[in-house]
Amino acid sequence: MIKTMIAHTTEMDFVEDALEEILEQLDIENNLLMNSVGIITCNEDYIATGVLRELCRKLPFDCTGQTTIATHVAGIAYDDMSTALQITVLTSDDVKMSIAFSDPIINDCLNQFTGIYEQASVIHESEIKLNIVFGPLLHAIGANSIVDALDQSSGGVPIIGGLAINHNIENHGGKVLYNGQGYTGRLSCILLSGALSPNFYIATIPKNKLLHDSAIVTDSESIYLKGVNNKPVKEYFKEIGLLDDEQYGFVEGIQFSPLLVDYNDGLSPVVRAMFAMTSEGYAVCGAPIPIGSTINIGSIDADGMLAAVGVLLDEIIRIDHNNNMLAFSCIARCYAFGHNSHLEAKLLFNKMNHKKNYCFTYVGGELCAVTSANRRYKYKNRSHNDSFAVVTF
């Protein structure tokens, strides 16, 4: 069983005041068990002011995590989530935990991840059941490639996590945190084995926000969606009224339109963002969409997102008996809420406070295992766009 300790501060400038506040909340001397790790999510300014560095120096266990534009934990008000530092300490006598931390990711994820995974897994005497991942948001290497490399290096250990972001307008300056420092272009994993049974959940696009009938992908290459229903994708989009003849070769906002993609493999569908149409008329997507997949075009708005998350949280309350929860939501969802960017955190607080110990973070891409609707199939790791991803344990 894993016990969770949670602490929070919004004190960026005065290091000693921040440390006193956090350490008093954690009460480590009376709460720490045999094996422990810390998960830190925070505004990037905590790196520059030295709060992150000094906090990790005070803690008797390794810490990792990521920067973000907003983060929220159970029991804490959500109105200051954009300026907060949150730490979630996992501690246990019967769950072993270790951290794997990579060198800068350049091209070959697999070789790097295999090495760090093997090194971090040495202490685990039993099956590793959960891999909590904090990764970089990179231009050259997509989240899908990171997931594939993690799968190959670990043999498919189920994952949860996200890609680090910050308040930079392009969101590619986010940092992965490790023992008091922030790093660009690196990946961190927390491996857990022993007495835990993780469950994974995804909120995507509700059915009433799907705009058209389903269609079959008939041509696709890498992240380019080229053909649907045996037609060029641009012709299909024109046919259903999504594009006109002038709308090629552009990017509109953070995304163009989301697709709900069913791989037709018995597992739950995932969302793929469409970021642009190329001059050739191909749709640029957030990850490859295999030929033979079924797609539905959807829309994302505040009401639909909150409704989907509300249904998901109600399901977790009804069927899930784990005490701890990590939740990662796409930055596009945060932007879609506009000035009400706290709404998902408010919903979490209203539904889950006093029910589970949770940490909630906005990320640049969600990483989460999926299963079938009846949860009878083995988990499969996938990257996601525009989604709300949860693990309980």
C-alpha positions in Angstrom: 0.0 0.0 0.0 1.2 3.5 -0.8 0.7 6.4 1.6 0.6 9.9 0.1 1.7 13.1 1.7 0.8 16.4 -0.1 2.2 19.9 0.3 1.7 23.2 -1.4 3.2 26.7 -1.5 2.8 29.9 -3.6 5.9 31.5 -2.0 8.4 31.9 -4.9 10.7 34.5 -3.6 11.5 33.8 0.0 13.1 30.4 0.1 13.1 29.8 3.9 9.4 30.7 4.1 8.6 28.3 1.3 10.6 25.5 2.9 9.0 26.0 6.3 5.5 25.9 4.8 6.1 22.7 2.8 8.0 20.8 5.4 5.5 21.6 8.1 2.7 20.2 5.8 4.7 17.0 5.0 5.7 16.3 8.6 8.3 13.8 7.3 9.5 12.6 10.7 6.1 11.2 11.6 4.9 10.1 8.2 7.8 8.6 6.1 7.9 4.9 5.5 10.7 2.6 4.1 10.5 3.6 0.4 9.7 7.1 -0.8 9.8 9.4 -3.9 8.6 12.9 -4.4 6.6 14.2 -7.4 6.9 18.0 -7.9 4.9 20.0 -10.3 5.4 23.8 -10.4 5.7 27.1 -12.1 9.1 27.4 -13.7 10.0 30.4 -11.5 10.6 28.1 -8.5 13.8 26.9 -10.3 15.2 30.4 -10.8 14.4 31.6 -7.2 16.1 28.5 -5.7 13.1 27.2 -3.9 13.1 23.9 -5.8 16.9 23.3 -5.3 16.7 24.0 -1.6 13.6 22.0 -1.0 15.2 18.9 -2.6 18.3 19.3 -0.5 16.1 19.1 2.6 14.3 15.9 1.6 15.7 12.5 2.3 14.5 10.9 -0.9 14.7 11.5 -4.7 12.3 13.8 -6.4 11.2 14.3 -10.0 8.4 16.0 -11.9 7.8 18.8 -14.3 7.1 22.5 -14.8 3.6 23.4 -15.9 1.2 26.4 -16.4 -1.1 25.2 -13.6 -1.2 22.4 -11.0 -3.5 21.5 -8.1 -3.6 19.0 -5.3 -6.2 17.6 -3.0 -7.2 19.7 0.0 -5.8 22.9 -1.5 -7.7 25.8 -3.0 -7.5 25.9 -6.8 -7.5 29.6 -7.4 -3.7 30.0 -7.3 -2.8 26.9 -9.4 -0.8 28.9 -12.0 1.7 30.2 -9.3 1.9 27.1 -7.2 4.5 24.4 -6.3 3.0 21.1 -5.3 4.8 18.1 -3.9 3.2 14.7 -3.7 5.3 12.2 -1.7 4.7 8.5 -2.3 5.8 6.4 0.7 5.4 2.7 1.4 6.8 -0.3 3.3 5.7 -2.8 0.6 6.0 -0.9 -2.7 9.5 -0.3 -4.1 10.1 2.9 -6.1 13.0 4.0 -8.2 13.7 6.9 -10.6 15.2 6.6 -14.1 16.5 9.8 -15.6 17.8 10.2 -19.2 20.5 12.2 -20.9 19.3 14.7 -23.4 17.1 13.0 -26.0 18.5 13.6 -29.5 17.4 11.0 -32.0 17.4 7.4 -30.6 15.0 7.2 -27.7 15.2 3.5 -27.5 18.9 3.1 -26.7 18.7 5.8 -24.0 15.5 4.5 -22.4 16.7 0.9 -22.4 19.8 1.8 -20.5 18.1 4.0 -17.8 15.2 1.5 -17.4 17.5 -1.4 -16.8 19.5 0.6 -14.3 16.5 1.8 -12.4 14.8 -1.6 -12.4 17.7 -3.4 -10.6 16.2 -2.8 -7.1 12.9 -4.3 -8.1 12.5 -7.9 -7.1 9.0 -8.3 -8.5 7.1 -7.2 -11.5 7.1 -3.4 -12.2 3.4 -2.4 -12.3 3.5 1.3 -13.0 5.7 3.8 -14.8 5.0 7.4 -14.0 6.6 9.5 -16.9 7.7 13.1 -17.1 8.9 13.9 -20.6 10.0 16.8 -22.7 7.8 18.5 -25.3 10.1 18.3 -28.4 9.7 19.6 -31.9 11.7 16.7 -33.5 10.5 13.7 -31.5 6.8 13.2 -30.8 5.1 11.7 -27.8 4.2 8.7 -29.8 7.9 7.9 -30.4 8.6 8.3 -26.7 5.8 5.9 -25.8 7.0 3.3 -28.4 10.6 3.5 -26.9 9.3 3.1 -23.4 7.3 0.1 -24.4 10.2 -1.6 -26.1 12.6 -0.9 -23.2 10.2 -1.9 -20.5 8.3 -4.7 -22.2 5.0 -2.7 -22.0 4.8 -1.7 -18.3 1.7 0.6 -18.1 2.4 4.3 -18.1 0.9 7.5 -16.9 2.3 11.0 -17.3 2.8 14.0 -19.5 5.1 16.3 -21.3 6.5 19.4 -19.5 5.3 22.9 -20.4 5.8 26.4 -19.2 4.3 29.9 -19.9 6.3 30.3 -23.1 3.9 31.0 -25.9 5.0 27.9 -27.8 5.1 25.8 -24.6 8.3 24.0 -25.7 10.5 25.4 -22.9 9.1 23.3 -20.1 11.5 21.4 -17.9 11.6 18.0 -16.4 12.7 18.2 -12.8 15.1 15.9 -11.0 16.5 16.4 -7.5 16.3 20.2 -7.5 17.2 21.0 -11.1 15.2 21.7 -14.2 16.3 20.1 -17.5 15.2 20.5 -21.1 15.1 17.6 -23.5 15.3 14.9 -20.8 12.9 12.2 -19.5 12.3 10.9 -16.1 10.4 7.8 -14.9 9.2 6.6 -11.5 9.1 2.8 -11.5 6.8 1.1 -8.9 6.6 -2.6 -7.9 5.0 -4.5 -5.1 1.6 -4.1 -3.4 -0.3 -1.8 -5.8 -2.9 -2.3 -8.5 -3.1 0.7 -10.8 -6.2 1.5 -12.8 -6.2 3.9 -15.8 -8.9 6.2 -17.1 -9.3 8.6 -20.0 -11.8 11.4 -20.7 -11.9 12.3 -24.4 -14.7 13.8 -26.6 -18.3 13.1 -25.4 -20.6 11.5 -28.0 -22.7 14.6 -28.3 -19.6 16.5 -29.5 -18.9 14.2 -32.4 -19.9 16.1 -35.5 -20.1 13.5 -38.3 -20.6 9.9 -39.0 -17.5 7.7 -38.5 -15.1 7.1 -41.4 -12.2 4.7 -42.2 -8.6 5.8 -42.7 -7.5 4.5 -46.1 -4.2 6.4 -46.5 -1.8 7.6 -43.9 2.0 8.2 -43.5 3.7 9.1 -40.2 1.7 12.0 -38.8 0.1 12.8 -42.1 -3.5 11.7 -42.6 -3.9 11.5 -46.4 -7.0 9.5 -47.2 -10.4 8.8 -45.7 -13.1 6.5 -47.1 -10.9 6.0 -50.2 -10.8 9.7 -50.9 -8.1 12.3 -50.4 -8.6 13.7 -46.9 -9.0 17.2 -48.3 -11.9 16.0 -50.4 -13.5 14.3 -47.5 -13.2 17.4 -45.3 -14.7 19.5 -48.1 -17.5 17.0 -48.5 -18.6 17.2 -44.9 -18.2 21.0 -44.8 -15.1 21.2 -42.6 -12.9 23.0 -45.2 -13.3 25.1 -48.3 -10.9 25.5 -51.2 -9.0 28.3 -49.5 -8.2 26.5 -46.2 -4.9 24.7 -46.9 -1.5 25.3 -45.5 -2.5 27.0 -42.3 -2.5 26.6 -38.6 -5.4 27.9 -36.6 -4.7 28.4 -32.9 -3.3 25.5 -30.9 -5.2 23.0 -33.0 -7.4 22.7 -36.0 -9.9 20.0 -35.1 -9.7 16.9 -32.9 -10.3 13.4 -34.1 -11.6 10.5 -32.0 -9.6 7.5 -33.3 -10.6 3.9 -32.8 -7.7 1.6 -33.7 -10.3 -1.3 -34.0 -8.2 -3.4 -31.6 -10.7 -3.8 -28.8 -9.2 -0.9 -26.8 -10.7 2.5 -26.0 -10.4 5.2 -28.6 -7.9 8.0 -28.3 -8.0 11.7 -29.4 -5.6 12.9 -32.1 -5.4 16.7 -32.7 -5.2 18.0 -36.2 -2.9 21.0 -36.2 -2.9 22.0 -39.8 -3.6 21.2 -43.5 -0.5 21.1 -45.7 -0.3 22.7 -49.1 -0.6 19.1 -50.5 -3.9 18.7 -48.7 -2.7 16.4 -45.9 -3.9 16.7 -42.3 -1.0 17.1 -39.8 -2.0 15.1 -36.7 -0.6 14.8 -33.2 0.5 11.2 -33.8 0.3 8.6 -36.6 -3.2 7.3 -37.3 -2.9 3.8 -38.8 -4.7 2.7 -42.0 -7.9 0.9 -41.1 -8.6 3.0 -38.0 -12.1 4.5 -37.6 -12.3 8.3 -37.0 -14.9 10.7 -35.9 -14.4 14.4 -36.1 -15.3 16.2 -32.8 -15.3 19.6 -31.2 -13.9 20.7 -27.9 -15.7 23.3 -25.7 -15.8 23.9 -22.0 -19.2 22.4 -21.4 -18.3 19.2 -23.3 -14.9 18.8 -21.5 -16.4 19.3 -18.1 -19.2 16.9 -18.8 -16.8 14.2 -19.9 -14.5 14.6 -16.9 -17.5 14.7 -14.6 -18.7 11.3 -16.0 -15.2 9.9 -15.6 -14.8 11.0 -12.0 -18.2 9.6 -11.1 -17.1 6.3 -12.6 -13.9 6.3 -10.5 -15.9 7.1 -7.4 -18.3 4.3 -8.1 -15.9 1.5 -9.0 -12.4 2.4 -7.9 -11.1 1.6 -4.4 -7.6 2.9 -4.7 -6.7 5.8 -2.4 -4.2 7.8 -4.7 -4.7 9.5 -8.0 -2.6 11.4 -10.6 -4.4 13.3 -13.3 -2.9 15.0 -16.4 -4.9 17.3 -18.7 -3.9 18.7 -22.1 -2.9 22.4 -22.2 -5.4 22.8 -25.1 -8.2 22.1 -22.6 -6.8 24.8 -20.3 -6.8 27.3 -23.1 -10.3 26.3 -24.1 -11.6 27.4 -20.7 -10.2 30.9 -21.3 -10.4 33.0 -18.1 -12.0 30.1 -16.3 -8.9 27.9 -16.5 -9.6 26.6 -13.0 -12.8 24.7 -13.9 -11.3 21.2 -14.2 -9.5 21.7 -10.9 -12.7 23.0 -9.3 -14.6 19.9 -10.6 -11.8 17.6 -9.2 -12.0 19.4 -5.9 -15.8 19.2 -5.6 -16.0 15.5 -6.6 -12.7 14.0 -5.3 -11.6 16.0 -2.2 -11.7 13.7 0.9 -12.2 10.7 -1.4 -8.7 10.3 -2.9 -5.3 11.9 -2.5 -4.7 13.5 -5.9 -2.4 15.7 -7.9 -3.6 17.4 -11.1 -1.3 18.9 -13.7 -1.6 20.5 -17.2 0.8 19.1 -19.7 1.8 19.4 -23.4 0.8 15.8 -24.3 -0.8 13.0 -22.2 0.8 9.6 -21.8 -1.6 6.9 -20.5 -2.3 3.2 -20.8 -5.7 2.3 -22.3 -7.9 -0.8 -22.0 -11.3 -2.0 -23.2 -14.5 -0.5 -22.0 -15.1 -3.6 -19.9 -11.5 -3.5 -18.6 -10.9 -7.2 -19.5 -8.1 -6.6 -21.9 -4.4 -6.0 -21.2 -3.4 -2.4 -21.0 -1.8 -0.8 -24.1 0.3 2.4 -23.8 -0.6 5.3 -26.0 0.0 9.0 -26.3 -3.0 11.3 -26.3 -4.1 14.8 -27.4 -6.8 17.0 -25.9 -7.6 14.4 -23.2 -7.8 14.1 -19.4 -5.7 11.1 -18.2 -5.9 9.5 -14.8 -4.3 6.7 -12.9 -5.3 5.5 -9.4 -3.1 3.3 -7.3 
